[in-house]
Amino acid sequence: MKNRLILILFAIVFLSGVSFAFTQNIDQNDMPQQQTKAPQPPISKEEIAENTQEMPAQGGAVASLGQNEPEVFWVWGEVAAVDLMKKSLTLKYLDYENDEEKEISISVDGKTSFEFVRSLDEIKAKSVVSIDYIVQDGLNIAKNISFERGELPIPGGELNLDDANAMSPAVP
């Protein structure tokens, strides 16, 4: 009986040691191996200039990799006015930094894309829109105008809750 107890105790110690060694081996295999690289010398201004030369793009057009694209800004708000002759709209928005309501005029060009409307003609005052735009030559030019579908304009003006309840079907 005593020999059996010693044998069982020995087996437990042996198996726990094997298990510990096995888990250590798995942990080391799961860890990414560090690769040592020789340090790279800094890139000179000449090398940067060489790599940013004008390169032909697909279709024979010329694209410059060294030129910075204008920064794209985003604004969300309510349309105050639409001027179809000038192809622009005035947007009321909240300036979160100053906690003030402000207005911004944004022009539309042939490159402007629209979401949930086909053109500027379909956007009316009091519509809610989200606009991605750039500043070019002192003008705010829309890159994308997204009409907020959840804010469809209500024919005839504002709708209060009493009108909404009166228009809803009666529920038995």
N, C-alpha and C positions, 0 to 999 in steps of 0.2 A: 504494500500500500504506500509505504514511504517512497519507494522507488518510482511508483507511478506518479506521485505528486511532484517529485523532482523532475521527472521526464516531461510532464505537462508544463511545469514552470519553465523549464529549459526551452521547450517548443514555443511558448508564448514570447519569451525574451528574444529568441532567434527570429521568429516571424515579425515581431515589431521592429527589429533591427533591419531586416530585409525590406520591410514596408517603408521605413524611414529613408533608407538608401534609395529605394525606387522613386519615392516622391521627390527627393532632392534631384535626381537625374531628370525627371520630367520637368520640374521647375526650370532647370538650366536649359533644357531643350526648347521650352516655350519662350524663353527670353530672347529678344533679338540680339544678334551678335553685333558687337561694335566693330565697325570697320575703320581702320585707321587710314587716313589719306594724308598725303603730303600737303602742307598748307599752300594755297594758291596765292600767287602774287596779286596785288591790287590791279584792277583794270585801269589803264591810262585813259586820259581824255581823248587821245587820238584813236584808240581802239573803240571807244564808245561812238565817236563820230563816224568811224568806218562802218560800224554795225547799224547805224541809223540813217544811212544814205537812202535815197529814194530807190524803191524796188518796184518792178512791174507787178501788178496784181493780176488776178484772173481776168480774162477778157481784154487784156491789153491796156487796161487803165493803169495809171500810176498812183501808187499810194506811198505816203511818206511815213515811215515807222518812227521817225524822230519828232514829229509834230505832235503836240498835245491836243487831244480832243477837248472841246469846251466842257466845263463842269456842268452836269445836269442837276437841276434843282427840282424840287417837288412842292406842290401847293395843293391844298384841298379846301374847297369852300363853295359859297353860293354865288351864282352868276348874278351880277348887278345889272349888266347891260351887254348887248351884243351889237356890234357895228359891222354889218355885212359889207358895207362899202369899203371900209378900211381893213376888212378881214381880221377883226380883233374882238376880244371880249374883255370886260372888266369883272374882276372876281373879288368878292369880299371874303376875307379869311382872317383867322385869329393868329396873331403873332404871339407864339407861346413864350418867347423870351421876355417880351414886355407886357404880356397879357392885355394886348390892345387889338381891337378890330381894325384891319387895314384893307386897302384896296390895291390891286395890281392890274395893270393892263398887259395882256398877252396877245401877240399876233399869231396868226395861222399862216403857214405857207404850203406849198405843194408837197412838202415832205412830211407834214403832220399826219399822224395816224389817229384814227378815231376808234373807240370801243363803245358798243351799244348805241351808237348813232352813226349815220353815214357822213355827215358834214356839219359845218358850223351852222347851216340853215336850220337844223333840227334842235339846236340848243336855244332855250328861251331863258328869260330872266327868271330867277328863283330856282333854276335847276341847280343841282349839286353835282360838281365835277371834281375829278382829280386830274392834275396836269403835271406832266414832266416837261420842263422847259430849259432852254439855254439862254444865256445873255450873249448877244452878238451885235457888235457895233452900237451898243447902248439900247438895243431893243430886246424885249423878252419874247422869244420865239418858241412856240409850243412844238415839242417833239411828239407827244402823245396826249390826247384828251380822252379821259374815260368818264362816261356818263354814269352816274350812280343810279342803277336801276331801282333800288329800294326807295328812291326819293322821286318817283314819277310826279310831275306836276299835276295838280288837281284842277280840272276844268272849272272855271268860275271862281277861283280863288281858294282861300283857306277853308279847311273843313274842321269843324269842332266835333267833340265827342257826341253831342246830342244828335247832330246830323248823321254821324256814322252809325249810331244805334238805330236811328229811324230808317236808314237805308238797309240795314242788315235784315235778312229773313227772320221771321218769327220762329223761335224754337219752342216746340210744344213741351 
